[in-house]
């Protein structure tokens, strides 16, 4: 059902790769989050509407894979000014040292906790990457698969 909506747009080999990722990532998320019987699968084309603000997501967990362009960026907790983060401060002041920001490689599956994860540290501080543009100024859209545990 998920791929039927985009079948006419995606090449067959990419459809097959995403279909296989849905199965494999779903199985892994099921093992990592055995308390949950609900997973939300989403395929998104992300352009200018990306989430450019540093944040923690309000769910239990997420697995995300970006198929092209650039992927999610994150930083360790000790590099975060939590007062700025939690009080809707200036986005540029949330990260203490920008050289410690890590970019997930394109094509890698990235698993992260959200604020509702039942144990351990709170969710990972992350954001969408900077918007990329083609030579003519148009936005490079990113194709992203997300598997959320609500």
FIKOLZA-1660 file (N, C-alpha, C; in steps of 0.1 Angstrom, whole numbers, plus 5000, padded with zeros to 4 digits):
% residues 150
   i   px   py   pz ch aa at
   1 5008 4988 5000  A  X  N
   1 5000 5000 5000  A  X CA
   1 5009 5013 5000  A  X  C
   2 5019 5013 5008  A  X  N
   2 5028 5024 5009  A  X CA
   2 5034 5028 4996  A  X  C
   3 5039 5019 4988  A  X  N
   3 5045 5022 4976  A  X CA
   3 5035 5024 4964  A  X  C
   4 5023 5020 4966  A  X  N
   4 5013 5022 4955  A  X CA
   4 5011 5036 4952  A  X  C
   5 5012 5045 4962  A  X  N
   5 5010 5059 4960  A  X CA
   5 5021 5065 4951  A  X  C
   6 5033 5060 4952  A  X  N
   6 5044 5066 4944  A  X CA
   6 5049 5057 4933  A  X  C
   7 5042 5047 4930  A  X  N
   7 5047 5037 4920  A  X CA
   7 5050 5043 4907  A  X  C
   8 5041 5052 4902  A  X  N
   8 5043 5058 4889  A  X CA
   8 5055 5068 4889  A  X  C
   9 5060 5072 4900  A  X  N
   9 5071 5082 4900  A  X CA
   9 5085 5075 4902  A  X  C
  10 5086 5065 4910  A  X  N
  10 5099 5059 4913  A  X CA
  10 5102 5048 4903  A  X  C
  11 5115 5047 4899  A  X  N
  11 5119 5036 4890  A  X CA
  11 5117 5022 4898  A  X  C
  12 5115 5012 4891  A  X  N
  12 5113 4999 4896  A  X CA
  12 5124 4994 4906  A  X  C
  13 5137 4996 4903  A  X  N
  13 5147 4992 4911  A  X CA
  13 5147 5000 4925  A  X  C
  14 5143 5012 4924  A  X  N
  14 5142 5020 4937  A  X CA
  14 5130 5015 4945  A  X  C
  15 5119 5012 4938  A  X  N
  15 5108 5007 4945  A  X CA
  15 5111 4994 4953  A  X  C
  16 5119 4985 4946  A  X  N
  16 5123 4973 4952  A  X CA
  16 5132 4975 4964  A  X  C
  17 5141 4984 4963  A  X  N
  17 5151 4987 4974  A  X CA
  17 5143 4993 4986  A  X  C
  18 5133 5002 4983  A  X  N
  18 5125 5007 4994  A  X CA
  18 5117 4996 5001  A  X  C
  19 5111 4988 4992  A  X  N
  19 5102 4977 4997  A  X CA
  19 5111 4968 5007  A  X  C
  20 5123 4965 5002  A  X  N
  20 5131 4956 5010  A  X CA
  20 5135 4963 5023  A  X  C
  21 5138 4976 5023  A  X  N
  21 5141 4984 5035  A  X CA
  21 5130 4984 5044  A  X  C
  22 5118 4986 5039  A  X  N
  22 5106 4986 5048  A  X CA
  22 5105 4973 5056  A  X  C
  23 5107 4962 5049  A  X  N
  23 5106 4949 5056  A  X CA
  23 5117 4947 5066  A  X  C
  24 5130 4950 5062  A  X  N
  24 5141 4948 5071  A  X CA
  24 5141 4958 5082  A  X  C
  25 5139 4970 5080  A  X  N
  25 5139 4980 5090  A  X CA
  25 5127 4978 5100  A  X  C
  26 5116 4974 5095  A  X  N
  26 5104 4971 5103  A  X CA
  26 5107 4959 5113  A  X  C
  27 5114 4949 5108  A  X  N
  27 5118 4938 5116  A  X CA
  27 5128 4942 5127  A  X  C
  28 5138 4950 5124  A  X  N
  28 5147 4955 5134  A  X CA
  28 5140 4964 5144  A  X  C
  29 5132 4973 5140  A  X  N
  29 5125 4982 5149  A  X CA
  29 5116 4974 5158  A  X  C
  30 5110 4963 5153  A  X  N
  30 5102 4954 5161  A  X CA
  30 5110 4948 5172  A  X  C
  31 5122 4944 5169  A  X  N
  31 5131 4938 5180  A  X CA
  31 5136 4948 5190  A  X  C
  32 5139 4960 5185  A  X  N
  32 5144 4971 5194  A  X CA
  32 5133 4977 5203  A  X  C
  33 5120 4976 5198  A  X  N
  33 5109 4982 5206  A  X CA
  33 5098 4971 5207  A  X  C
  34 5101 4960 5215  A  X  N
  34 5091 4949 5215  A  X CA
  34 5078 4953 5222  A  X  C
  35 5078 4964 5230  A  X  N
  35 5066 4968 5237  A  X CA
  35 5055 4974 5228  A  X  C
  36 5059 4978 5216  A  X  N
  36 5050 4985 5207  A  X CA
  36 5045 4975 5196  A  X  C
  37 5032 4976 5193  A  X  N
  37 5026 4968 5182  A  X CA
  37 5022 4978 5170  A  X  C
  38 5026 4990 5171  A  X  N
  38 5023 5000 5161  A  X CA
  38 5035 5007 5156  A  X  C
  39 5037 5007 5143  A  X  N
  39 5048 5014 5136  A  X CA
  39 5042 5022 5125  A  X  C
  40 5046 5034 5123  A  X  N
  40 5042 5043 5112  A  X CA
  40 5053 5044 5102  A  X  C
  41 5050 5039 5090  A  X  N
  41 5059 5039 5079  A  X CA
  41 5055 5051 5070  A  X  C
  42 5065 5059 5066  A  X  N
  42 5063 5071 5057  A  X CA
  42 5074 5072 5047  A  X  C
  43 5070 5075 5035  A  X  N
  43 5080 5079 5025  A  X CA
  43 5077 5093 5022  A  X  C
  44 5087 5101 5023  A  X  N
  44 5086 5116 5021  A  X CA
  44 5096 5121 5011  A  X  C
  45 5091 5131 5003  A  X  N
  45 5100 5139 4995  A  X CA
  45 5101 5152 5002  A  X  C
  46 5113 5155 5007  A  X  N
  46 5115 5167 5015  A  X CA
  46 5123 5177 5007  A  X  C
  47 5118 5189 5006  A  X  N
  47 5125 5200 4999  A  X CA
  47 5127 5211 5008  A  X  C
  48 5121 5223 5005  A  X  N
  48 5123 5235 5014  A  X CA
  48 5115 5233 5027  A  X  C
  49 5106 5224 5029  A  X  N
  49 5098 5223 5041  A  X CA
  49 5106 5214 5051  A  X  C
  50 5119 5213 5050  A  X  N
  50 5126 5204 5060  A  X CA
  50 5126 5211 5074  A  X  C
  51 5129 5203 5084  A  X  N
  51 5129 5207 5098  A  X CA
  51 5143 5212 5101  A  X  C
  52 5145 5225 5100  A  X  N
  52 5158 5231 5102  A  X CA
  52 5162 5235 5116  A  X  C
  53 5152 5233 5125  A  X  N
  53 5154 5236 5139  A  X CA
  53 5159 5224 5147  A  X  C
  54 5169 5226 5155  A  X  N
  54 5174 5215 5164  A  X CA
  54 5163 5211 5174  A  X  C
  55 5161 5198 5175  A  X  N
  55 5149 5194 5184  A  X CA
  55 5151 5179 5188  A  X  C
  56 5142 5175 5197  A  X  N
  56 5140 5161 5200  A  X CA
  56 5126 5158 5196  A  X  C
  57 5124 5146 5190  A  X  N
  57 5111 5142 5186  A  X CA
  57 5102 5137 5197  A  X  C
  58 5089 5139 5196  A  X  N
  58 5080 5135 5206  A  X CA
  58 5074 5121 5203  A  X  C
  59 5082 5111 5202  A  X  N
  59 5077 5097 5200  A  X CA
  59 5087 5088 5207  A  X  C
  60 5085 5075 5206  A  X  N
  60 5094 5066 5213  A  X CA
  60 5107 5064 5205  A  X  C
  61 5106 5062 5192  A  X  N
  61 5118 5060 5184  A  X CA
  61 5115 5062 5170  A  X  C
  62 5126 5063 5162  A  X  N
  62 5125 5065 5148  A  X CA
  62 5137 5058 5141  A  X  C
  63 5134 5052 5130  A  X  N
  63 5145 5047 5121  A  X CA
  63 5143 5055 5108  A  X  C
  64 5153 5061 5103  A  X  N
  64 5152 5069 5091  A  X CA
  64 5164 5066 5081  A  X  C
  65 5161 5066 5068  A  X  N
  65 5171 5064 5058  A  X CA
  65 5168 5075 5047  A  X  C
  66 5179 5082 5043  A  X  N
  66 5178 5092 5032  A  X CA
  66 5184 5085 5020  A  X  C
  67 5178 5085 5009  A  X  N
  67 5182 5078 4997  A  X CA
  67 5191 5087 4988  A  X  C
  68 5191 5100 4990  A  X  N
  68 5199 5109 4981  A  X CA
  68 5202 5122 4988  A  X  C
  69 5211 5130 4982  A  X  N
  69 5214 5143 4986  A  X CA
  69 5222 5142 5000  A  X  C
  70 5216 5148 5010  A  X  N
  70 5223 5148 5024  A  X CA
  70 5213 5143 5034  A  X  C
  71 5217 5138 5045  A  X  N
  71 5209 5131 5055  A  X CA
  71 5209 5139 5068  A  X  C
  72 5201 5134 5078  A  X  N
  72 5199 5139 5091  A  X CA
  72 5213 5143 5097  A  X  C
  73 5213 5154 5105  A  X  N
  73 5225 5157 5113  A  X CA
  73 5221 5157 5128  A  X  C
  74 5231 5153 5136  A  X  N
  74 5228 5152 5151  A  X CA
  74 5241 5156 5158  A  X  C
  75 5239 5157 5171  A  X  N
  75 5251 5160 5180  A  X CA
  75 5249 5153 5194  A  X  C
  76 5260 5150 5201  A  X  N
  76 5258 5145 5214  A  X CA
  76 5253 5155 5224  A  X  C
  77 5247 5150 5235  A  X  N
  77 5240 5158 5245  A  X CA
  77 5250 5168 5251  A  X  C
  78 5263 5165 5253  A  X  N
  78 5272 5174 5259  A  X CA
  78 5276 5186 5250  A  X  C
  79 5271 5186 5238  A  X  N
  79 5273 5197 5229  A  X CA
  79 5261 5205 5227  A  X  C
  80 5251 5203 5236  A  X  N
  80 5238 5210 5234  A  X CA
  80 5236 5220 5246  A  X  C
  81 5232 5232 5243  A  X  N
  81 5227 5242 5253  A  X CA
  81 5212 5239 5255  A  X  C
  82 5209 5231 5265  A  X  N
  82 5195 5227 5267  A  X CA
  82 5186 5238 5271  A  X  C
  83 5191 5249 5277  A  X  N
  83 5182 5260 5280  A  X CA
  83 5176 5266 5267  A  X  C
  84 5185 5268 5257  A  X  N
  84 5181 5273 5244  A  X CA
  84 5172 5263 5237  A  X  C
  85 5175 5250 5238  A  X  N
  85 5167 5240 5231  A  X CA
  85 5153 5240 5237  A  X  C
  86 5152 5239 5250  A  X  N
  86 5139 5237 5257  A  X CA
  86 5130 5250 5258  A  X  C
  87 5136 5261 5256  A  X  N
  87 5129 5274 5257  A  X CA
  87 5128 5281 5244  A  X  C
  88 5128 5273 5233  A  X  N
  88 5127 5279 5219  A  X CA
  88 5136 5290 5217  A  X  C
  89 5149 5289 5222  A  X  N
  89 5159 5299 5220  A  X CA
  89 5163 5300 5205  A  X  C
  90 5174 5307 5204  A  X  N
  90 5180 5309 5190  A  X CA
  90 5186 5296 5185  A  X  C
  91 5182 5292 5174  A  X  N
  91 5186 5279 5169  A  X CA
  91 5202 5278 5168  A  X  C
  92 5208 5289 5164  A  X  N
  92 5222 5289 5162  A  X CA
  92 5230 5289 5176  A  X  C
  93 5223 5291 5187  A  X  N
  93 5229 5290 5200  A  X CA
  93 5227 5277 5207  A  X  C
  94 5219 5268 5201  A  X  N
  94 5216 5255 5207  A  X CA
  94 5229 5246 5207  A  X  C
  95 5236 5247 5196  A  X  N
  95 5248 5238 5195  A  X CA
  95 5260 5246 5200  A  X  C
  96 5268 5241 5209  A  X  N
  96 5280 5247 5215  A  X CA
  96 5291 5248 5205  A  X  C
  97 5294 5236 5199  A  X  N
  97 5305 5235 5189  A  X CA
  97 5301 5229 5176  A  X  C
  98 5299 5237 5166  A  X  N
  98 5294 5232 5153  A  X CA
  98 5303 5221 5147  A  X  C
  99 5316 5220 5151  A  X  N
  99 5325 5210 5145  A  X CA
  99 5321 5196 5150  A  X  C
 100 5313 5196 5161  A  X  N
 100 5309 5183 5167  A  X CA
 100 5296 5177 5161  A  X  C
 101 5290 5184 5152  A  X  N
 101 5278 5180 5145  A  X CA
 101 5281 5169 5136  A  X  C
 102 5274 5158 5136  A  X  N
 102 5276 5146 5128  A  X CA
 102 5265 5145 5117  A  X  C
 103 5269 5141 5105  A  X  N
 103 5259 5139 5094  A  X CA
 103 5259 5124 5092  A  X  C
 104 5246 5119 5092  A  X  N
 104 5244 5105 5088  A  X CA
 104 5247 5103 5074  A  X  C
 105 5255 5092 5070  A  X  N
 105 5257 5090 5056  A  X CA
 105 5244 5087 5048  A  X  C
 106 5243 5092 5036  A  X  N
 106 5232 5088 5027  A  X CA
 106 5232 5073 5025  A  X  C
 107 5220 5068 5026  A  X  N
 107 5218 5053 5025  A  X CA
 107 5219 5045 5037  A  X  C
 108 5225 5051 5048  A  X  N
 108 5226 5044 5061  A  X CA
 108 5212 5045 5068  A  X  C
 109 5209 5034 5075  A  X  N
 109 5197 5035 5084  A  X CA
 109 5201 5040 5097  A  X  C
 110 5194 5050 5102  A  X  N
 110 5198 5057 5115  A  X CA
 110 5186 5055 5124  A  X  C
 111 5190 5049 5136  A  X  N
 111 5180 5046 5146  A  X CA
 111 5182 5056 5158  A  X  C
 112 5171 5063 5162  A  X  N
 112 5172 5072 5173  A  X CA
 112 5161 5072 5183  A  X  C
 113 5164 5074 5195  A  X  N
 113 5153 5075 5205  A  X CA
 113 5146 5088 5204  A  X  C
 114 5133 5088 5208  A  X  N
 114 5126 5100 5210  A  X CA
 114 5123 5103 5224  A  X  C
 115 5116 5114 5228  A  X  N
 115 5114 5118 5241  A  X CA
 115 5105 5107 5249  A  X  C
 116 5097 5099 5242  A  X  N
 116 5088 5090 5248  A  X CA
 116 5095 5076 5250  A  X  C
 117 5107 5074 5247  A  X  N
 117 5114 5061 5248  A  X CA
 117 5113 5058 5263  A  X  C
 118 5109 5045 5266  A  X  N
 118 5106 5041 5280  A  X CA
 118 5117 5041 5290  A  X  C
 119 5129 5041 5286  A  X  N
 119 5140 5041 5295  A  X CA
 119 5153 5048 5290  A  X  C
 120 5162 5051 5298  A  X  N
 120 5175 5057 5294  A  X CA
 120 5173 5072 5291  A  X  C
 121 5184 5077 5284  A  X  N
 121 5184 5092 5281  A  X CA
 121 5172 5096 5272  A  X  C
 122 5169 5109 5273  A  X  N
 122 5159 5114 5264  A  X CA
 122 5163 5113 5250  A  X  C
 123 5154 5118 5241  A  X  N
 123 5157 5116 5226  A  X CA
 123 5169 5124 5222  A  X  C
 124 5174 5120 5210  A  X  N
 124 5186 5125 5204  A  X CA
 124 5183 5139 5198  A  X  C
 125 5191 5149 5200  A  X  N
 125 5190 5162 5194  A  X CA
 125 5195 5161 5180  A  X  C
 126 5186 5165 5170  A  X  N
 126 5190 5164 5156  A  X CA
 126 5182 5174 5148  A  X  C
 127 5184 5175 5135  A  X  N
 127 5177 5183 5126  A  X CA
 127 5179 5178 5112  A  X  C
 128 5171 5184 5103  A  X  N
 128 5174 5181 5088  A  X CA
 128 5186 5189 5084  A  X  C
 129 5193 5183 5074  A  X  N
 129 5205 5190 5069  A  X CA
 129 5202 5203 5062  A  X  C
 130 5212 5211 5060  A  X  N
 130 5210 5224 5052  A  X CA
 130 5204 5220 5039  A  X  C
 131 5195 5229 5034  A  X  N
 131 5189 5227 5021  A  X CA
 131 5200 5228 5010  A  X  C
 132 5200 5218 5001  A  X  N
 132 5209 5217 4990  A  X CA
 132 5202 5223 4977  A  X  C
 133 5210 5229 4968  A  X  N
 133 5204 5235 4956  A  X CA
 133 5211 5230 4944  A  X  C
 134 5204 5229 4933  A  X  N
 134 5210 5226 4920  A  X CA
 134 5217 5238 4915  A  X  C
 135 5224 5237 4904  A  X  N
 135 5232 5248 4899  A  X CA
 135 5223 5260 4895  A  X  C
 136 5210 5256 4892  A  X  N
 136 5201 5267 4887  A  X CA
 136 5193 5273 4899  A  X  C
 137 5196 5269 4911  A  X  N
 137 5190 5275 4923  A  X CA
 137 5178 5267 4928  A  X  C
 138 5173 5257 4921  A  X  N
 138 5162 5249 4926  A  X CA
 138 5166 5240 4937  A  X  C
 139 5157 5237 4946  A  X  N
 139 5160 5228 4958  A  X CA
 139 5162 5214 4953  A  X  C
 140 5172 5207 4959  A  X  N
 140 5174 5193 4957  A  X CA
 140 5164 5186 4967  A  X  C
 141 5154 5179 4962  A  X  N
 141 5145 5172 4971  A  X CA
 141 5152 5159 4976  A  X  C
 142 5149 5156 4988  A  X  N
 142 5155 5143 4994  A  X CA
 142 5143 5133 4995  A  X  C
 143 5146 5121 4992  A  X  N
 143 5137 5110 4994  A  X CA
 143 5141 5102 5007  A  X  C
 144 5131 5102 5016  A  X  N
 144 5134 5097 5029  A  X CA
 144 5123 5087 5033  A  X  C
 145 5128 5076 5039  A  X  N
 145 5119 5066 5046  A  X CA
 145 5120 5067 5061  A  X  C
 146 5108 5069 5067  A  X  N
 146 5108 5070 5082  A  X CA
 146 5099 5058 5087  A  X  C
 147 5104 5052 5098  A  X  N
 147 5097 5042 5105  A  X CA
 147 5096 5047 5120  A  X  C
 148 5084 5052 5124  A  X  N
 148 5082 5058 5137  A  X CA
 148 5075 5048 5146  A  X  C
 149 5079 5048 5159  A  X  N
 149 5073 5041 5170  A  X CA
 149 5066 5052 5178  A  X  C
 150 5053 5053 5177  A  X  N
 150 5046 5064 5184  A  X CA
 150 5047 5063 5200  A  X  C
% end
